[in-house]
Each structure stands twice: as structure tokens, then as C-alpha cells.
Amino acid sequence: MRKPGLTVAEHKMWGPKLAGWRNETQFLMVKLLNSYPHHSRVGRLARRAEKAVADLRSELDSAMAREHPVEFEVTVYYPPVK
């Protein structure tokens, strides 16, 4: 049995949160890479954390486009820069 995926309302709730998390993890990654060697465990984990959030955001953006093509808006997961 196929799972239903997120509703449009759920995408609209999680999209901005994931965009914020991605910005936070990117900021933290840069801070850590400026504080620890790039090839250290901290550096590798920081890059991996940022990539995981960015990949999840991208995948959910694609899922929304596929599951809700009429209501899809790219700005749900990629809001305009303020």
C-alpha cells in the first residue's frame, strides 16, 4: 500500500522550517570549518549535516511538485531572500 505523502498544508508548514534549518546548518558548518580542520571528524560531520538538510529540502520540493502539481510553488521550500 502506497503512503499518501504530505498534504499541501503540511508542505507549506515544513517548507519554511527546512529553509531555516538549512540556513542554520550552513552557518554552523562555516563556523565549524573555520574553527576545526576540514578533514577532522567535526568538519566531516558539519558538511554531512548541512548536506542532509539541503537534500531533504530538495527532495520534499520535488515530492510536492509531483504530488500536488496544481498547488506547487517553488517558494514553499525556497522562499525569496529577504
VENHUTA-V438467 format. One record per residue. N is the residue number from 1. OMEGA is omega in radians with two decimals (* if undefined). D_LAST is the distance of its C-alpha to the last C-alpha in Angstrom with 1 decimal. Layout:
<<N/OMEGA/D_LAST> <N/OMEGA/D_LAST>>
//
This chain:
<<1/-3.12/41.8> <2/3.09/38.2> <3/-2.99/35.5> <4/-3.06/33.3> <5/-3.14/29.8> <6/3.00/26.9> <7/3.08/26.6> <8/3.14/23.7> <9/3.12/22.9> <10/3.05/23.1> <11/-3.12/20.8> <12/3.08/18.2> <13/-3.05/18.8> <14/-3.10/18.7> <15/3.14/16.0> <16/3.11/13.0> <17/3.11/15.4> <18/3.08/16.2> <19/3.11/12.7> <20/3.12/12.4> <21/3.13/15.9> <22/3.10/15.4> <23/3.13/12.7> <24/-3.12/15.3> <25/3.09/18.2> <26/3.11/16.9> <27/3.14/16.4> <28/3.13/19.9> <29/3.14/21.4> <30/3.13/20.5> <31/-3.12/21.9> <32/3.13/24.9> <33/3.04/25.6> <34/-3.09/25.6> <35/-3.10/28.0> <36/3.09/30.3> <37/-3.11/32.0> <38/-3.09/30.1> <39/3.09/33.3> <40/3.09/33.8> <41/3.11/33.5> <42/3.14/30.5> <43/3.14/28.8> <44/-3.14/29.8> <45/3.11/28.8> <46/3.11/25.3> <47/-3.13/24.8> <48/3.13/26.4> <49/3.14/24.2> <50/-3.14/20.9> <51/-3.14/22.6> <52/3.14/23.9> <53/3.13/20.5> <54/3.13/19.1> <55/3.11/22.3> <56/3.10/22.4> <57/3.13/18.9> <58/-3.12/20.1> <59/3.12/23.5> <60/3.04/22.2> <61/3.11/20.1> <62/3.12/23.4> <63/3.12/25.4> <64/3.14/23.4> <65/-3.10/23.9> <66/-3.03/27.6> <67/-3.08/28.4> <68/-3.04/26.5> <69/-3.12/26.2> <70/-3.10/26.2> <71/-3.06/23.4> <72/3.03/21.3> <73/-3.14/17.7> <74/-3.10/15.9> <75/3.09/12.6> <76/-3.12/14.6> <77/-3.14/14.5> <78/-3.12/11.8> <79/3.12/8.8> <80/3.10/6.3> <81/-3.11/3.8> <82/*/0.0>>
//
